[in-house]
Amino acid sequence: MSPQRRTLRTPPVQRRASDRIDGILDAAAHVVDEVGTELLTTTLVAERAGAGVGTVYRYFPDRIAILQGIADRNVRVLGERFEEVVAVPRDDVLDDLGALFHAYVALYRDLPGYRSVRTGETLPTSMRLKRAVVVDLVERVAAVIGP
């Protein structure tokens, strides 16, 4: 699934466009892992995605919007992982919390771009308040596992 539509210049209408956006974000996440967020450029992303820079600009107005797109996707994946973890019955809340922690560490290690971008709250033009994503996730988890 593509990032939240507010980060996109042109929201996808067809599945092919959505796949192209996902490919751009995949490429950008790998570039971020290699060079960091400060050195990310639309040209590097386009080269890695096997697309023209115009294609990148068609969907993302600038490099910050690409980073926000990665962050939006990270938030979605993190929420999905947490929901998967809490869906499995465990003996007690400490087991639930341990499983959530391990799921988070796995994302941190394995999801390209997560270490640098995380949930986007530190991006220069972030629309999220700092820690708002964490508070939301904690509330969602608490609703499932109890107080």
C-alpha positions as CSV (number, residue, x, y, z in Angstrom):
1,M,0.0,0.0,0.0
2,S,1.2,3.4,-0.8
3,P,2.0,6.2,1.6
4,Q,-0.7,8.6,2.9
5,R,-2.0,10.6,0.0
6,R,-1.0,14.0,1.5
7,T,2.7,13.3,0.7
8,L,2.0,12.6,-2.9
9,R,1.9,15.1,-5.7
10,T,-0.2,12.8,-7.9
11,P,-2.2,10.1,-6.1
12,P,-2.2,6.8,-7.9
13,V,-5.4,5.9,-9.8
14,Q,-4.3,2.5,-11.2
15,R,-2.6,-0.4,-9.5
16,R,0.4,0.2,-11.8
17,A,0.9,3.7,-10.4
18,S,0.6,2.4,-6.9
19,D,3.2,-0.2,-7.6
20,R,5.5,2.4,-9.1
21,I,5.2,4.5,-5.9
22,D,6.0,1.5,-3.8
23,G,9.1,0.9,-6.0
24,I,10.2,4.5,-5.6
25,L,9.8,4.2,-1.8
26,D,11.7,0.8,-1.8
27,A,14.6,2.4,-3.7
28,A,14.6,5.5,-1.5
29,A,14.7,3.3,1.7
30,H,17.7,1.5,0.4
31,V,19.4,4.7,-0.6
32,V,18.7,6.1,2.9
33,D,20.3,3.1,4.4
34,E,23.4,3.6,2.3
35,V,23.9,7.4,2.4
36,G,21.6,8.7,5.1
37,T,18.7,11.1,5.0
38,E,20.8,14.2,4.4
39,L,22.4,12.9,1.2
40,L,19.2,11.5,-0.3
41,T,18.4,13.0,-3.6
42,T,15.7,12.5,-6.1
43,T,18.3,11.6,-8.7
44,L,19.7,8.8,-6.5
45,V,16.2,7.5,-5.9
46,A,15.4,7.6,-9.6
47,E,18.6,5.7,-10.5
48,R,18.0,3.1,-7.9
49,A,14.3,2.7,-8.9
50,G,15.2,2.4,-12.5
51,A,13.1,5.4,-13.4
52,G,13.6,8.8,-14.7
53,V,13.8,11.7,-12.2
54,G,10.6,13.1,-13.8
55,T,8.8,10.0,-12.7
56,V,9.9,10.6,-9.1
57,Y,8.8,14.2,-9.3
58,R,5.5,13.1,-10.7
59,Y,4.6,11.5,-7.4
60,F,6.8,13.3,-4.9
61,P,7.5,17.1,-5.0
62,D,10.8,16.9,-3.2
63,R,13.2,14.6,-1.2
64,I,11.4,15.5,2.1
65,A,8.1,14.2,0.6
66,I,9.9,11.0,-0.3
67,L,11.2,10.7,3.3
68,Q,7.7,11.4,4.6
69,G,6.4,8.6,2.3
70,I,8.9,6.2,3.8
71,A,7.8,7.3,7.3
72,D,4.1,6.8,6.5
73,R,4.9,3.3,5.2
74,N,6.9,2.6,8.3
75,V,4.1,3.6,10.6
76,R,1.7,1.4,8.7
77,V,4.1,-1.6,8.8
78,L,4.8,-1.1,12.5
79,G,1.1,-1.0,13.3
80,E,0.5,-4.2,11.2
81,R,3.3,-6.0,13.0
82,F,2.0,-4.9,16.4
83,E,-1.5,-6.1,15.5
84,E,-0.1,-9.5,14.4
85,V,1.8,-9.9,17.7
86,V,-1.2,-9.1,19.9
87,A,-3.4,-11.4,17.9
88,V,-1.5,-14.4,19.2
89,P,-2.6,-15.4,22.7
90,R,0.1,-15.5,25.3
91,D,0.3,-16.5,28.9
92,D,0.7,-13.1,30.4
93,V,1.2,-9.4,29.6
94,L,5.0,-9.7,30.0
95,D,5.1,-12.2,27.2
96,D,3.0,-9.9,25.1
97,L,5.3,-7.0,25.8
98,G,8.4,-9.1,25.0
99,A,6.9,-10.2,21.7
100,L,6.1,-6.6,20.8
101,F,9.6,-5.5,21.7
102,H,11.1,-8.3,19.5
103,A,8.8,-7.3,16.6
104,Y,10.0,-3.7,16.9
105,V,13.7,-4.8,17.0
106,A,13.1,-6.9,13.9
107,L,11.6,-3.9,12.0
108,Y,14.5,-1.8,13.1
109,R,17.0,-4.4,11.8
110,D,15.2,-5.6,8.7
111,L,13.0,-2.9,7.2
112,P,15.0,-0.7,4.9
113,G,14.9,2.9,5.8
114,Y,13.5,2.3,9.3
115,R,16.6,3.1,11.3
116,S,17.1,6.5,9.7
117,V,13.5,7.7,9.1
118,R,11.6,5.7,11.7
119,T,8.1,7.2,12.0
120,G,9.0,10.6,10.5
121,E,8.4,12.7,13.6
122,T,11.9,14.2,13.3
123,L,11.6,15.2,9.7
124,P,11.9,18.9,9.0
125,T,8.4,19.3,7.7
126,S,6.7,16.5,9.6
127,M,3.0,16.8,10.1
128,R,3.3,14.6,13.1
129,L,3.9,15.8,16.6
130,K,6.9,14.2,18.2
131,R,6.0,10.9,19.9
132,A,2.5,11.1,18.5
133,V,2.9,7.9,16.6
134,V,4.3,6.1,19.7
135,V,1.4,7.3,21.8
136,D,-1.0,6.1,19.2
137,L,0.6,2.7,19.0
138,V,0.8,2.3,22.8
139,E,-3.0,3.2,23.0
140,R,-3.7,0.6,20.3
141,V,-1.7,-2.1,22.1
142,A,-3.1,-1.2,25.5
143,A,-6.7,-1.6,24.1
144,V,-5.8,-5.1,23.1
145,I,-3.7,-6.4,26.0
146,G,-5.4,-4.5,28.7
147,P,-4.3,-1.8,31.1
